[in-house]
Amino acid sequence: MATLDEIRQSINEIDTQLLALFAKRRAISLEVARNKLSSQRPIRDQHREQELLAYLTQVGRPMGLSAHFIQRVFQLIIEDSVLIQQDFIQQQQNPEIKETGTSVAYLGPLGSYSSLAARKFLGRQLSDVREVGCSSFNQVFQEVESGACSYGILPIENLTSGSINEVYDLMQQTSLSIVAELTYPIDHCLLTAVDTDIADIDVIYGHPQPITQSSHYLDNHPHIRKVFCDSSSAAMLKVKELASPNAAAIGSAEGGEIYGLIKLTNGLANQPENCTRFWVVARDPVRVSPLVPAKTTFIMSTTQKTGSLVEALLILRNHNINMTKLESRPIPGNPWEEMFYVDVAANLESDEMQSAINELKASIRYIKILGCYPSEDVHPVNSPTAE
């Protein structure tokens, strides 16, 4: 009988083979992107995706693999393939964007959720990246507006705690454009510098957002004092410096590894599935290929006439433009007046979107385009029924 170490070594060898196959599949996905670009075919082919999932389910069942497992694994692979192809086509659409020697600004030191999101965004397409941690959202804007950094990473909303209003308010005043979006899965962990027990912890350091998002867990430990920090990474650094069995930080497992912290427990967030949506901003807008699913974000101010907002939204509906988000924020200096942030699933350069924008300009007081960018929402296709 094989020993446990021998069995684990066999698993390692199989996993290594899988990684090599994943890399080979990715390379072929780029060939698919080149073909689609030359033939001007859209990135998504949902009929092909449905056929692939049905075929793989049929082949995998005799091997003892459930339909649910097959579809879960390959939905992730399909999503990765779509995003890789989108990145390639966008690079061809915007050749002026450098592929090396870029820089990115984000909130907090290394290890913050924003820094991890920045690495996710730039990791698929760029190398030789200079990272600039900032002490405030305003500094992120300043770094990009001044040209000191190529990109800024800004959290805009979280599934648990909702919209980050400060970022919305700053977007009203900037000349920067949204050039990309991304979502980053958030798994709040309890991190300590030394091996300890939750019963021994009497203080937790964390950014206000993760602490709010973990309120249910913290309510079960009322003896623990909460101390707010400017960022999750600042909280982790504080706990590392204290090196106390009585102090913990709320942060990510990846960030904890950077600071040499121990993960005491994870899954602290109130919602089992928690993620944050980020905007990537730059000084110049990008053009989105018509082959790539796109979003456009704009802000508008309607008149004070009754029903003016409804009339503006009807313009979008009449042009078959799907609104994916509507957010209101007060206009500074104008009491009781609001600015509306609107996300739509449409390419700014499309005929329908241009017609809608022209109609909106004629019926509302103010409109400003914040950006048109590739949509990161890769919605799964309807797959065969799982067992």
Secondary structure, DSSP 8 states (H G I E B T S, - for coil): ---HHHHHHHHHHHHHHHHHHHHHHHHHHHHHHHHHHHHT--S--HHHHHHHHHHHHHHHGGGT--HHHHHHHHHHHHHHHHHHHHHHHHHHH-TTS-SBS-EEEEESSTTSHHHHHHHHHHHTT-BS-EEEEESSHHHHHHHHHTTS-SEEEEEEEETTTEE-HHHHHHHTT---EEEEEEEEE---EEEESS---GGG--EEEE-HHHHHHTHHHHHT-TTSEEEE-SSHHHHHHHHHHH--TTEEEEE-HHHHHHTT-EEEE---SSSSS-EEEEEEEESS-----TTS-EEEEEEEE--SSTTHHHHHHHHHHHTT--EEEEEEEE-TTSTT-EEEEEEESS-TTSHHHHHHHHHHHHHSSEEEEEEEEE-------------
